[in-house]
Amino acid sequence: MSSTAPASLLDSKILAIALERLLGREAPWRLVVALSGGADSAVLLAIAAELAAGSPGAVGSLRALHVDHGLAGARPLAAAAAAAALRAGVPFETRHVAVVDLDDQGLEAAARRARRGAFVAALGAGEVLLTAHHLEDQAETLLLQLLRGAGLRGLAAMPALVALGAGRMARPLLGVPRATLRATAVARQLPWHEDPMNADPAFDRNYLRQAVWPAIAARWPAAATTVARAAGHIASGQALLDSASQARLVDIAEGPALRVGALAALPVAERRELLRHWLRERGLPPPSTQRIETIERDVLDAAPGSHPRIAWAGAELRRERDRLYAFAPMPLLPFAAPVALPPPGGSIELGPLGRIAVSAAASGEAIVAGIATGLTVGPRRGGERLKRHAGAARRPVKDLLREAGVPPWTRARAVFVHEGAELVAVVLPGVTWIAEEWRAREGEPGIVLAWQGAAEPLTWALVVEREAPFG
């Protein structure tokens, strides 16, 4: 893409105005420039450094961050990024990522995911990542999204400000033409390197830029500005829909869940928009239109008491007791084989699922200390039976868990304590069931097992009666 208007030069005043419009008067800002090694981000870093030097009250800190994808041309890009940071006198960091998990969207999408992950990991609380996306980038994004059949959110292209990890990401140059950035880079004699992948027409954006856009710009010289303006109009419409969905959630949400009946009663368009909004609010990737239709057919219309599950990349959705839950995929218990129960003061780490802490107790719901030797901890083996209280029948644990309202995704991660083949206890977030013959009596020393730091979805829909017998 190119602009037919004369290319002016950028300076720190333009950046200061853009940042104040995006971030408000919350200075001092803590800024991190995403430094690719190309001309555009080199210009952004140079004027950000000028702003920091001239307005210490506005810029509290400034650093540069380069992501090395390990792809073709990575070394000269990294060298150019380092040189630009040295020239600007700004602290510089490189993060190395592996571009894996290629899907039907190809290398571009995989590299973008890896880069985003690096940014999320690098951003501290309150920091703002600045990227050098410009006017033509915005126009290209809208056209590409249109060709992919995107909805309103996709056609709104790139937002100027968005939450990212512990901080935010800002695009202060979306109204600046590419020609202005290049002219500034040349005038300032900044170090930069052209990414060789930008010349490969196999990538959709490159093809659009090289083969399609010149014809559009020849016919409509102001196309970059008008297409980007259209993206802004669409973004405004999407913001209104978001506001309406948020208001509707007040009536339909119940804690982390949605009430199935209330959701199913909504008109189709409103229901689908609310579902997407709710999933985004939970930090989950939105499903495709086809997946939404599957959710409506197989989950919302499922028979009462059923437990349907729908999963897609980065998310799964479950129906439990006529409530809809959604969460990121969780691992199963990290046991290749049962492990020995540690002594009081020790713990068993469950990775992202939390940990099982072991402590001593003088009384209460505890395992008898005197015989708590040789115990092992692990996942369900299958066929376990438990007698919870005197006079109760010894019943299959799977039935007790289901009757106690433990949802399927938590049942699958319950921790079982055995002594040989005998079941001693079942540990859940918030409660531990101990077999009657292994329970410490009043005043008898015992060992308590407590699930701490449980992954949040494991605590949802958990309706366990702590004291009532399961007979």
TALINWO-V949987 format. One record per helix or strand of 2 or more residues. SS is the DSSP state (a for helix, b for strand). FROM is the first residue (numbers start at 1). LEN is the number of residues. Records with the same first field share a line. If there is no record, write none. Layout:
# TALINWO-V949987
SS: FROM-LEN / FROM-LEN
This chain:
# TALINWO-V949987
a: 12-12 / 39-16 / 74-15 / 106-17 / 135-13 / 152-4 / 178-10 / 196-4 / 204-16 / 223-30 / 260-5 / 268-14 / 289-12 / 351-3 / 369-3 / 397-7 / 408-4 / 436-3 / 456-4
b: 29-6 / 59-10 / 91-6 / 127-4 / 161-4 / 167-4 / 253-2 / 257-3 / 309-4 / 315-6 / 323-5 / 339-2 / 347-3 / 355-7 / 367-2 / 376-3 / 385-2 / 395-2 / 415-5 / 422-7 / 431-4 / 446-7
